[in-house]
């Protein structure tokens, strides 16, 4: 059975895939929120900086409800003074202090 047919015939793999996508969207949103807060900006101020008339767009991104385009991510990165890669980093690492890895665990 092809992988797509399997996903359609069984809800479980599809649900797992969607959960992973949702987690990644939320991760991007958390990174946007963290960068915005670090810059001392409200959602409304950030929306204004990137020429968005509706600040709920920022809220939707931060809550994983909206997928920003690549162009919008570039605009957000510029406005928040971060590299675009910041938005796709593992945000859990941003919330915890840096801990060097023990080379003996490799």
Biopython code that builds the backbone (N, CA, C, O; Angstrom):
import numpy as np
from Bio.PDB.StructureBuilder import StructureBuilder

atoms = [
    (1, "UNK", "N", (0.855, -1.179, 0.000)),
    (1, "UNK", "CA", (0.000, 0.000, 0.000)),
    (1, "UNK", "C", (0.899, 1.238, 0.000)),
    (1, "UNK", "O", (1.880, 1.307, 0.740)),
    (2, "UNK", "N", (0.554, 2.197, -0.827)),
    (2, "UNK", "CA", (1.377, 3.411, -0.884)),
    (2, "UNK", "C", (1.183, 4.220, 0.398)),
    (2, "UNK", "O", (0.143, 4.113, 1.047)),
    (3, "UNK", "N", (2.189, 5.035, 0.769)),
    (3, "UNK", "CA", (2.103, 5.792, 2.033)),
    (3, "UNK", "C", (0.892, 6.710, 2.124)),
    (3, "UNK", "O", (0.302, 6.855, 3.194)),
    (4, "UNK", "N", (0.521, 7.326, 1.015)),
    (4, "UNK", "CA", (-0.620, 8.247, 1.062)),
    (4, "UNK", "C", (-1.915, 7.473, 1.273)),
    (4, "UNK", "O", (-2.769, 7.895, 2.053)),
    (5, "UNK", "N", (-2.068, 6.344, 0.587)),
    (5, "UNK", "CA", (-3.269, 5.523, 0.790)),
    (5, "UNK", "C", (-3.352, 5.059, 2.237)),
    (5, "UNK", "O", (-4.435, 5.003, 2.820)),
    (6, "UNK", "N", (-2.198, 4.725, 2.812)),
    (6, "UNK", "CA", (-2.175, 4.309, 4.217)),
    (6, "UNK", "C", (-2.627, 5.455, 5.124)),
    (6, "UNK", "O", (-3.365, 5.234, 6.085)),
    (7, "UNK", "N", (-2.183, 6.680, 4.817)),
    (7, "UNK", "CA", (-2.580, 7.829, 5.637)),
    (7, "UNK", "C", (-4.078, 8.064, 5.549)),
    (7, "UNK", "O", (-4.718, 8.416, 6.540)),
    (8, "UNK", "N", (-4.635, 7.867, 4.361)),
    (8, "UNK", "CA", (-6.064, 8.091, 4.178)),
    (8, "UNK", "C", (-6.872, 6.983, 4.839)),
    (8, "UNK", "O", (-7.913, 7.242, 5.442)),
    (9, "UNK", "N", (-6.388, 5.736, 4.725)),
    (9, "UNK", "CA", (-7.154, 4.621, 5.269)),
    (9, "UNK", "C", (-7.039, 4.505, 6.782)),
    (9, "UNK", "O", (-7.906, 3.914, 7.427)),
    (10, "UNK", "N", (-5.994, 5.055, 7.343)),
    (10, "UNK", "CA", (-5.800, 4.985, 8.787)),
    (10, "UNK", "C", (-5.660, 6.394, 9.331)),
    (10, "UNK", "O", (-4.770, 7.136, 8.917)),
    (11, "UNK", "N", (-6.509, 6.755, 10.230)),
    (11, "UNK", "CA", (-6.495, 8.107, 10.785)),
    (11, "UNK", "C", (-5.273, 8.370, 11.653)),
    (11, "UNK", "O", (-4.856, 9.518, 11.803)),
    (12, "UNK", "N", (-4.706, 7.341, 12.215)),
    (12, "UNK", "CA", (-3.608, 7.508, 13.166)),
    (12, "UNK", "C", (-2.374, 8.190, 12.569)),
    (12, "UNK", "O", (-1.926, 9.192, 13.127)),
    (13, "UNK", "N", (-1.794, 7.693, 11.448)),
    (13, "UNK", "CA", (-0.618, 8.385, 10.903)),
    (13, "UNK", "C", (-0.926, 9.824, 10.515)),
    (13, "UNK", "O", (-0.102, 10.714, 10.724)),
    (14, "UNK", "N", (-2.113, 10.056, 9.949)),
    (14, "UNK", "CA", (-2.497, 11.410, 9.575)),
    (14, "UNK", "C", (-2.573, 12.302, 10.808)),
    (14, "UNK", "O", (-2.081, 13.430, 10.791)),
    (15, "UNK", "N", (-3.184, 11.801, 11.874)),
    (15, "UNK", "CA", (-3.298, 12.577, 13.116)),
    (15, "UNK", "C", (-1.923, 12.875, 13.682)),
    (15, "UNK", "O", (-1.678, 13.978, 14.170)),
    (16, "UNK", "N", (-1.015, 11.894, 13.622)),
    (16, "UNK", "CA", (0.349, 12.106, 14.113)),
    (16, "UNK", "C", (1.033, 13.198, 13.304)),
    (16, "UNK", "O", (1.672, 14.086, 13.869)),
    (17, "UNK", "N", (0.900, 13.134, 11.974)),
    (17, "UNK", "CA", (1.512, 14.135, 11.104)),
    (17, "UNK", "C", (0.948, 15.516, 11.397)),
    (17, "UNK", "O", (1.705, 16.481, 11.504)),
    (18, "UNK", "N", (-0.350, 15.624, 11.527)),
    (18, "UNK", "CA", (-0.967, 16.925, 11.808)),
    (18, "UNK", "C", (-0.528, 17.455, 13.166)),
    (18, "UNK", "O", (-0.331, 18.660, 13.321)),
    (19, "UNK", "N", (-0.373, 16.582, 14.147)),
    (19, "UNK", "CA", (0.082, 17.015, 15.469)),
    (19, "UNK", "C", (1.496, 17.579, 15.368)),
    (19, "UNK", "O", (1.799, 18.595, 15.994)),
    (20, "UNK", "N", (2.367, 16.933, 14.587)),
    (20, "UNK", "CA", (3.734, 17.423, 14.419)),
    (20, "UNK", "C", (3.738, 18.779, 13.712)),
    (20, "UNK", "O", (4.510, 19.666, 14.075)),
    (21, "UNK", "N", (2.883, 18.937, 12.711)),
    (21, "UNK", "CA", (2.788, 20.218, 12.011)),
    (21, "UNK", "C", (2.301, 21.289, 12.973)),
    (21, "UNK", "O", (2.849, 22.391, 13.002)),
    (22, "UNK", "N", (1.275, 20.977, 13.763)),
    (22, "UNK", "CA", (0.759, 21.936, 14.738)),
    (22, "UNK", "C", (1.837, 22.337, 15.739)),
    (22, "UNK", "O", (1.943, 23.508, 16.102)),
    (23, "UNK", "N", (2.638, 21.365, 16.187)),
    (23, "UNK", "CA", (3.713, 21.668, 17.136)),
    (23, "UNK", "C", (4.738, 22.603, 16.507)),
    (23, "UNK", "O", (5.235, 23.515, 17.167)),
    (24, "UNK", "N", (5.050, 22.383, 15.253)),
    (24, "UNK", "CA", (6.037, 23.237, 14.589)),
    (24, "UNK", "C", (5.492, 24.637, 14.362)),
    (24, "UNK", "O", (6.222, 25.617, 14.506)),
    (25, "UNK", "N", (4.216, 24.740, 14.007)),
    (25, "UNK", "CA", (3.608, 26.061, 13.851)),
    (25, "UNK", "C", (3.625, 26.813, 15.169)),
    (25, "UNK", "O", (3.928, 28.006, 15.209)),
    (26, "UNK", "N", (3.299, 26.117, 16.240)),
    (26, "UNK", "CA", (3.309, 26.745, 17.554)),
    (26, "UNK", "C", (4.725, 27.149, 17.935)),
    (26, "UNK", "O", (4.927, 28.175, 18.584)),
    (27, "UNK", "N", (5.701, 26.350, 17.538)),
    (27, "UNK", "CA", (7.098, 26.663, 17.813)),
    (27, "UNK", "C", (7.507, 27.957, 17.115)),
    (27, "UNK", "O", (8.183, 28.797, 17.710)),
    (28, "UNK", "N", (7.100, 28.123, 15.857)),
    (28, "UNK", "CA", (7.380, 29.365, 15.126)),
    (28, "UNK", "C", (6.688, 30.526, 15.832)),
    (28, "UNK", "O", (7.277, 31.592, 16.015)),
    (29, "UNK", "N", (5.448, 30.316, 16.223)),
    (29, "UNK", "CA", (4.696, 31.363, 16.914)),
    (29, "UNK", "C", (5.336, 31.780, 18.223)),
    (29, "UNK", "O", (5.382, 32.965, 18.553)),
    (30, "UNK", "N", (5.834, 30.796, 18.972)),
    (30, "UNK", "CA", (6.508, 31.118, 20.239)),
    (30, "UNK", "C", (7.770, 31.942, 19.994)),
    (30, "UNK", "O", (8.083, 32.858, 20.756)),
    (31, "UNK", "N", (8.486, 31.607, 18.927)),
    (31, "UNK", "CA", (9.702, 32.358, 18.605)),
    (31, "UNK", "C", (9.357, 33.797, 18.237)),
    (31, "UNK", "O", (10.066, 34.723, 18.634)),
    (32, "UNK", "N", (8.283, 33.994, 17.486)),
    (32, "UNK", "CA", (7.844, 35.349, 17.136)),
    (32, "UNK", "C", (7.477, 36.105, 18.408)),
    (32, "UNK", "O", (7.887, 37.251, 18.590)),
    (33, "UNK", "N", (6.708, 35.467, 19.287)),
    (33, "UNK", "CA", (6.293, 36.111, 20.538)),
    (33, "UNK", "C", (7.499, 36.470, 21.396)),
    (33, "UNK", "O", (7.566, 37.566, 21.954)),
    (34, "UNK", "N", (8.453, 35.546, 21.502)),
    (34, "UNK", "CA", (9.629, 35.794, 22.332)),
    (34, "UNK", "C", (10.443, 36.964, 21.784)),
    (34, "UNK", "O", (10.878, 37.827, 22.546)),
    (35, "UNK", "N", (10.647, 36.996, 20.475)),
    (35, "UNK", "CA", (11.403, 38.095, 19.863)),
    (35, "UNK", "C", (10.656, 39.418, 20.029)),
    (35, "UNK", "O", (11.265, 40.454, 20.296)),
    (36, "UNK", "N", (9.339, 39.374, 19.870)),
    (36, "UNK", "CA", (8.533, 40.591, 20.032)),
    (36, "UNK", "C", (8.634, 41.113, 21.458)),
    (36, "UNK", "O", (8.842, 42.306, 21.677)),
    (37, "UNK", "N", (8.485, 40.212, 22.427)),
    (37, "UNK", "CA", (8.556, 40.613, 23.835)),
    (37, "UNK", "C", (9.950, 41.111, 24.203)),
    (37, "UNK", "O", (10.086, 42.067, 24.967)),
    (38, "UNK", "N", (10.983, 40.469, 23.665)),
    (38, "UNK", "CA", (12.360, 40.898, 23.923)),
    (38, "UNK", "C", (12.577, 42.323, 23.428)),
    (38, "UNK", "O", (13.336, 43.087, 24.024)),
    (39, "UNK", "N", (11.910, 42.670, 22.339)),
    (39, "UNK", "CA", (12.013, 44.019, 21.785)),
    (39, "UNK", "C", (11.047, 44.999, 22.443)),
    (39, "UNK", "O", (10.997, 46.169, 22.065)),
    (40, "UNK", "N", (10.283, 44.528, 23.425)),
    (40, "UNK", "CA", (9.359, 45.399, 24.148)),
    (40, "UNK", "C", (8.207, 45.904, 23.301)),
    (40, "UNK", "O", (7.729, 47.021, 23.497)),
    (41, "UNK", "N", (7.762, 45.086, 22.363)),
    (41, "UNK", "CA", (6.695, 45.497, 21.459)),
    (41, "UNK", "C", (5.387, 44.787, 21.781)),
    (41, "UNK", "O", (5.385, 43.643, 22.235)),
    (42, "UNK", "N", (4.292, 45.468, 21.546)),
    (42, "UNK", "CA", (2.980, 44.831, 21.609)),
    (42, "UNK", "C", (2.701, 44.209, 20.241)),
    (42, "UNK", "O", (3.390, 44.503, 19.264)),
    (43, "UNK", "N", (1.703, 43.361, 20.183)),
    (43, "UNK", "CA", (1.309, 42.787, 18.895)),
    (43, "UNK", "C", (0.881, 43.887, 17.931)),
    (43, "UNK", "O", (1.185, 43.835, 16.739)),
    (44, "UNK", "N", (0.181, 44.873, 18.452)),
    (44, "UNK", "CA", (-0.280, 45.981, 17.619)),
    (44, "UNK", "C", (0.901, 46.775, 17.060)),
    (44, "UNK", "O", (0.899, 47.143, 15.886)),
    (45, "UNK", "N", (1.906, 47.040, 17.891)),
    (45, "UNK", "CA", (3.082, 47.776, 17.422)),
    (45, "UNK", "C", (3.827, 46.997, 16.341)),
    (45, "UNK", "O", (4.247, 47.569, 15.336)),
    (46, "UNK", "N", (3.988, 45.694, 16.552)),
    (46, "UNK", "CA", (4.675, 44.874, 15.557)),
    (46, "UNK", "C", (3.886, 44.843, 14.252)),
    (46, "UNK", "O", (4.467, 44.960, 13.173)),
    (47, "UNK", "N", (2.581, 44.689, 14.343)),
    (47, "UNK", "CA", (1.748, 44.690, 13.136)),
    (47, "UNK", "C", (1.928, 45.995, 12.368)),
    (47, "UNK", "O", (2.032, 45.985, 11.142)),
    (48, "UNK", "N", (1.965, 47.109, 13.078)),
    (48, "UNK", "CA", (2.169, 48.411, 12.439)),
    (48, "UNK", "C", (3.538, 48.475, 11.758)),
    (48, "UNK", "O", (3.659, 48.998, 10.651)),
    (49, "UNK", "N", (4.567, 47.944, 12.419)),
    (49, "UNK", "CA", (5.926, 47.967, 11.865)),
    (49, "UNK", "C", (6.025, 47.195, 10.548)),
    (49, "UNK", "O", (6.821, 47.548, 9.678)),
    (50, "UNK", "N", (5.221, 46.146, 10.404)),
    (50, "UNK", "CA", (5.291, 45.344, 9.181)),
    (50, "UNK", "C", (4.126, 45.653, 8.234)),
    (50, "UNK", "O", (3.807, 44.869, 7.340)),
    (51, "UNK", "N", (3.503, 46.809, 8.453)),
    (51, "UNK", "CA", (2.427, 47.294, 7.586)),
    (51, "UNK", "C", (1.216, 46.366, 7.525)),
    (51, "UNK", "O", (0.629, 46.157, 6.463)),
    (52, "UNK", "N", (0.856, 45.815, 8.681)),
    (52, "UNK", "CA", (-0.360, 45.013, 8.781)),
    (52, "UNK", "C", (-1.398, 45.850, 9.520)),
    (52, "UNK", "O", (-1.137, 46.342, 10.618)),
    (53, "UNK", "N", (-2.552, 46.008, 8.930)),
    (53, "UNK", "CA", (-3.578, 46.823, 9.578)),
    (53, "UNK", "C", (-4.286, 46.073, 10.705)),
    (53, "UNK", "O", (-4.875, 46.692, 11.592)),
    (54, "UNK", "N", (-4.227, 44.748, 10.670)),
    (54, "UNK", "CA", (-4.930, 43.935, 11.659)),
    (54, "UNK", "C", (-3.922, 43.232, 12.566)),
    (54, "UNK", "O", (-3.241, 42.305, 12.127)),
    (55, "UNK", "N", (-3.817, 43.664, 13.830)),
    (55, "UNK", "CA", (-2.828, 43.061, 14.726)),
    (55, "UNK", "C", (-3.211, 41.640, 15.145)),
    (55, "UNK", "O", (-2.390, 40.930, 15.726)),
    (56, "UNK", "N", (-4.438, 41.217, 14.860)),
    (56, "UNK", "CA", (-4.808, 39.837, 15.188)),
    (56, "UNK", "C", (-4.007, 38.847, 14.340)),
    (56, "UNK", "O", (-3.892, 37.674, 14.697)),
    (57, "UNK", "N", (-3.455, 39.315, 13.222)),
    (57, "UNK", "CA", (-2.585, 38.475, 12.397)),
    (57, "UNK", "C", (-1.386, 38.008, 13.216)),
    (57, "UNK", "O", (-0.997, 36.843, 13.134)),
    (58, "UNK", "N", (-0.800, 38.904, 14.003)),
    (58, "UNK", "CA", (0.346, 38.563, 14.851)),
    (58, "UNK", "C", (-0.096, 37.560, 15.917)),
    (58, "UNK", "O", (0.606, 36.586, 16.185)),
    (59, "UNK", "N", (-1.238, 37.795, 16.512)),
    (59, "UNK", "CA", (-1.768, 36.877, 17.522)),
    (59, "UNK", "C", (-1.974, 35.483, 16.937)),
    (59, "UNK", "O", (-1.658, 34.484, 17.582)),
    (60, "UNK", "N", (-2.498, 35.417, 15.729)),
    (60, "UNK", "CA", (-2.739, 34.122, 15.089)),
    (60, "UNK", "C", (-1.429, 33.391, 14.818)),
    (60, "UNK", "O", (-1.356, 32.174, 14.989)),
    (61, "UNK", "N", (-0.400, 34.111, 14.401)),
    (61, "UNK", "CA", (0.915, 33.488, 14.191)),
    (61, "UNK", "C", (1.445, 32.972, 15.524)),
    (61, "UNK", "O", (1.885, 31.827, 15.622)),
    (62, "UNK", "N", (1.400, 33.818, 16.544)),
    (62, "UNK", "CA", (1.950, 33.453, 17.850)),
    (62, "UNK", "C", (1.228, 32.265, 18.475)),
    (62, "UNK", "O", (1.817, 31.527, 19.264)),
    (63, "UNK", "N", (-0.031, 32.076, 18.131)),
    (63, "UNK", "CA", (-0.814, 30.970, 18.681)),
    (63, "UNK", "C", (-0.877, 29.762, 17.754)),
    (63, "UNK", "O", (-1.635, 28.825, 18.005)),
    (64, "UNK", "N", (-0.081, 29.779, 16.680)),
    (64, "UNK", "CA", (-0.028, 28.650, 15.762)),
    (64, "UNK", "C", (-1.266, 28.484, 14.909)),
    (64, "UNK", "O", (-1.511, 27.400, 14.379)),
    (65, "UNK", "N", (-2.054, 29.544, 14.767)),
    (65, "UNK", "CA", (-3.294, 29.479, 13.994)),
    (65, "UNK", "C", (-3.120, 29.984, 12.565)),
    (65, "UNK", "O", (-4.008, 29.814, 11.729)),
    (66, "UNK", "N", (-1.995, 30.595, 12.292)),
    (66, "UNK", "CA", (-1.736, 31.173, 10.969)),
    (66, "UNK", "C", (-0.323, 30.822, 10.544)),
    (66, "UNK", "O", (0.604, 30.888, 11.351)),
    (67, "UNK", "N", (-0.153, 30.453, 9.298)),
    (67, "UNK", "CA", (1.159, 30.140, 8.755)),
    (67, "UNK", "C", (1.666, 31.371, 8.011)),
    (67, "UNK", "O", (1.094, 31.756, 6.991)),
    (68, "UNK", "N", (2.736, 31.990, 8.512)),
    (68, "UNK", "CA", (3.262, 33.155, 7.793)),
    (68, "UNK", "C", (4.014, 32.713, 6.540)),
    (68, "UNK", "O", (4.678, 31.676, 6.538)),
    (69, "UNK", "N", (3.907, 33.499, 5.489)),
    (69, "UNK", "CA", (4.656, 33.212, 4.267)),
    (69, "UNK", "C", (6.138, 33.473, 4.511)),
    (69, "UNK", "O", (6.516, 34.087, 5.508)),
    (70, "UNK", "N", (6.967, 33.003, 3.596)),
    (70, "UNK", "CA", (8.400, 33.253, 3.705)),
    (70, "UNK", "C", (8.670, 34.759, 3.681)),
    (70, "UNK", "O", (9.506, 35.253, 4.438)),
    (71, "UNK", "N", (7.973, 35.475, 2.826)),
    (71, "UNK", "CA", (8.149, 36.931, 2.760)),
    (71, "UNK", "C", (7.772, 37.578, 4.091)),
    (71, "UNK", "O", (8.454, 38.489, 4.561)),
    (72, "UNK", "N", (6.688, 37.105, 4.693)),
    (72, "UNK", "CA", (6.256, 37.669, 5.977)),
    (72, "UNK", "C", (7.269, 37.332, 7.068)),
    (72, "UNK", "O", (7.543, 38.169, 7.928)),
    (73, "UNK", "N", (7.831, 36.117, 7.049)),
    (73, "UNK", "CA", (8.866, 35.761, 8.027)),
    (73, "UNK", "C", (10.097, 36.645, 7.864)),
    (73, "UNK", "O", (10.702, 37.062, 8.853)),
    (74, "UNK", "N", (10.469, 36.930, 6.619)),
    (74, "UNK", "CA", (11.607, 37.823, 6.377)),
    (74, "UNK", "C", (11.321, 39.221, 6.922)),
    (74, "UNK", "O", (12.189, 39.854, 7.523)),
    (75, "UNK", "N", (10.099, 39.691, 6.706)),
    (75, "UNK", "CA", (9.698, 41.008, 7.207)),
    (75, "UNK", "C", (9.697, 41.028, 8.734)),
    (75, "UNK", "O", (10.170, 41.985, 9.347)),
    (76, "UNK", "N", (9.165, 39.971, 9.344)),
    (76, "UNK", "CA", (9.160, 39.876, 10.808)),
    (76, "UNK", "C", (10.587, 39.826, 11.354)),
    (76, "UNK", "O", (10.901, 40.494, 12.340)),
    (77, "UNK", "N", (11.443, 39.042, 10.719)),
    (77, "UNK", "CA", (12.835, 38.936, 11.166)),
    (77, "UNK", "C", (13.513, 40.297, 11.119)),
    (77, "UNK", "O", (14.234, 40.670, 12.045)),
    (78, "UNK", "N", (13.282, 41.032, 10.047)),
    (78, "UNK", "CA", (13.870, 42.368, 9.916)),
    (78, "UNK", "C", (13.335, 43.301, 10.996)),
    (78, "UNK", "O", (14.106, 44.025, 11.626)),
    (79, "UNK", "N", (12.029, 43.290, 11.213)),
    (79, "UNK", "CA", (11.416, 44.173, 12.214)),
    (79, "UNK", "C", (11.871, 43.833, 13.629)),
    (79, "UNK", "O", (12.005, 44.720, 14.472)),
    (80, "UNK", "N", (12.107, 42.549, 13.886)),
    (80, "UNK", "CA", (12.472, 42.102, 15.236)),
    (80, "UNK", "C", (13.978, 41.974, 15.427)),
    (80, "UNK", "O", (14.445, 41.585, 16.497)),
    (81, "UNK", "N", (14.734, 42.303, 14.380)),
    (81, "UNK", "CA", (16.197, 42.284, 14.427)),
    (81, "UNK", "C", (16.741, 40.904, 14.799)),
    (81, "UNK", "O", (17.610, 40.772, 15.660)),
    (82, "UNK", "N", (16.207, 39.881, 14.128)),
    (82, "UNK", "CA", (16.694, 38.510, 14.305)),
    (82, "UNK", "C", (16.914, 37.903, 12.924)),
    (82, "UNK", "O", (16.385, 38.392, 11.926)),
    (83, "UNK", "N", (17.697, 36.838, 12.881)),
    (83, "UNK", "CA", (17.857, 36.080, 11.641)),
    (83, "UNK", "C", (16.595, 35.248, 11.430)),
    (83, "UNK", "O", (15.944, 34.852, 12.396)),
    (84, "UNK", "N", (16.255, 34.989, 10.197)),
    (84, "UNK", "CA", (15.053, 34.197, 9.918)),
    (84, "UNK", "C", (15.151, 32.802, 10.533)),
    (84, "UNK", "O", (14.134, 32.204, 10.883)),
    (85, "UNK", "N", (16.356, 32.292, 10.663)),
    (85, "UNK", "CA", (16.541, 30.963, 11.262)),
    (85, "UNK", "C", (16.066, 30.924, 12.714)),
    (85, "UNK", "O", (15.753, 29.853, 13.234)),
    (86, "UNK", "N", (16.012, 32.076, 13.365)),
    (86, "UNK", "CA", (15.532, 32.156, 14.749)),
    (86, "UNK", "C", (14.126, 31.571, 14.876)),
    (86, "UNK", "O", (13.796, 30.951, 15.887)),
    (87, "UNK", "N", (13.304, 31.770, 13.853)),
    (87, "UNK", "CA", (11.916, 31.328, 13.915)),
    (87, "UNK", "C", (11.759, 29.823, 13.779)),
    (87, "UNK", "O", (10.727, 29.274, 14.165)),
    (88, "UNK", "N", (12.755, 29.152, 13.242)),
    (88, "UNK", "CA", (12.631, 27.709, 13.051)),
    (88, "UNK", "C", (13.526, 26.918, 13.994)),
    (88, "UNK", "O", (13.595, 25.692, 13.907)),
    (89, "UNK", "N", (14.205, 27.609, 14.885)),
    (89, "UNK", "CA", (14.992, 26.921, 15.907)),
    (89, "UNK", "C", (14.045, 26.206, 16.857)),
    (89, "UNK", "O", (12.857, 26.521, 16.921)),
    (90, "UNK", "N", (14.574, 25.255, 17.582)),
    (90, "UNK", "CA", (13.784, 24.581, 18.606)),
    (90, "UNK", "C", (13.603, 25.564, 19.757)),
    (90, "UNK", "O", (14.547, 25.833, 20.499)),
    (91, "UNK", "N", (12.402, 26.097, 19.907)),
    (91, "UNK", "CA", (12.148, 27.149, 20.889)),
    (91, "UNK", "C", (12.372, 26.672, 22.314)),
    (91, "UNK", "O", (12.674, 27.473, 23.198)),
    (92, "UNK", "N", (12.225, 25.368, 22.544)),
    (92, "UNK", "CA", (12.487, 24.867, 23.895)),
    (92, "UNK", "C", (13.912, 25.196, 24.308)),
    (92, "UNK", "O", (14.183, 25.418, 25.488)),
    (93, "UNK", "N", (14.826, 25.229, 23.343)),
    (93, "UNK", "CA", (16.207, 25.578, 23.642)),
    (93, "UNK", "C", (16.331, 27.053, 24.015)),
    (93, "UNK", "O", (17.227, 27.434, 24.769)),
    (94, "UNK", "N", (15.435, 27.878, 23.490)),
    (94, "UNK", "CA", (15.475, 29.303, 23.802)),
    (94, "UNK", "C", (15.054, 29.568, 25.241)),
    (94, "UNK", "O", (15.488, 30.543, 25.855)),
    (95, "UNK", "N", (14.205, 28.693, 25.775)),
    (95, "UNK", "CA", (13.674, 28.888, 27.119)),
    (95, "UNK", "C", (14.559, 28.303, 28.210)),
    (95, "UNK", "O", (14.337, 28.562, 29.393)),
    (96, "UNK", "N", (15.553, 27.523, 27.828)),
    (96, "UNK", "CA", (16.406, 26.905, 28.835)),
    (96, "UNK", "C", (17.838, 27.399, 28.669)),
    (96, "UNK", "O", (18.259, 27.725, 27.559)),
    (97, "UNK", "N", (18.584, 27.454, 29.766)),
    (97, "UNK", "CA", (19.966, 27.911, 29.665)),
    (97, "UNK", "C", (20.808, 26.926, 28.868)),
    (97, "UNK", "O", (20.506, 25.734, 28.804)),
    (98, "UNK", "N", (21.856, 27.441, 28.269)),
    (98, "UNK", "CA", (22.758, 26.595, 27.491)),
    (98, "UNK", "C", (23.466, 25.618, 28.403)),
    (98, "UNK", "O", (24.022, 25.996, 29.434)),
    (99, "UNK", "N", (23.437, 24.360, 28.012)),
    (99, "UNK", "CA", (24.143, 23.325, 28.764)),
    (99, "UNK", "C", (25.051, 22.588, 27.800)),
    (99, "UNK", "O", (24.569, 21.937, 26.873)),
    (100, "UNK", "N", (26.374, 22.679, 28.005)),
    (100, "UNK", "CA", (27.267, 21.969, 27.094)),
    (100, "UNK", "C", (27.047, 20.467, 27.185)),
    (100, "UNK", "O", (26.787, 19.928, 28.260)),
    (101, "UNK", "N", (27.156, 19.801, 26.041)),
    (101, "UNK", "CA", (26.967, 18.356, 26.028)),
    (101, "UNK", "C", (28.233, 17.666, 26.501)),
    (101, "UNK", "O", (29.345, 18.131, 26.252)),
    (102, "UNK", "N", (28.044, 16.560, 27.181)),
    (102, "UNK", "CA", (29.157, 15.742, 27.642)),
    (102, "UNK", "C", (29.677, 14.947, 26.449)),
    (102, "UNK", "O", (28.935, 14.142, 25.886)),
    (103, "UNK", "N", (30.947, 15.152, 26.045)),
    (103, "UNK", "CA", (31.463, 14.456, 24.865)),
    (103, "UNK", "C", (31.455, 12.941, 25.013)),
    (103, "UNK", "O", (31.476, 12.234, 24.006)),
    (104, "UNK", "N", (31.426, 12.425, 26.226)),
    (104, "UNK", "CA", (31.421, 10.973, 26.424)),
    (104, "UNK", "C", (30.084, 10.347, 26.047)),
    (104, "UNK", "O", (29.987, 9.126, 25.930)),
    (105, "UNK", "N", (29.037, 11.178, 25.853)),
    (105, "UNK", "CA", (27.721, 10.658, 25.484)),
    (105, "UNK", "C", (27.563, 10.471, 23.985)),
    (105, "UNK", "O", (26.530, 9.969, 23.541)),
    (106, "UNK", "N", (28.546, 10.854, 23.199)),
    (106, "UNK", "CA", (28.442, 10.738, 21.734)),
    (106, "UNK", "C", (28.589, 9.342, 21.256)),
    (106, "UNK", "O", (28.524, 9.091, 20.052)),
]
sb = StructureBuilder()
sb.init_structure("model")
sb.init_model(0)
sb.init_chain("A")
sb.init_seg("    ")
for serial, (resi, resn, name, xyz) in enumerate(atoms, 1):
    if name == "N":
        sb.init_residue(resn, " ", resi, " ")
    sb.init_atom(name, np.array(xyz, "f"), 0.0, 1.0, " ", f" {name:<3s}", serial, name[0])
structure = sb.get_structure()
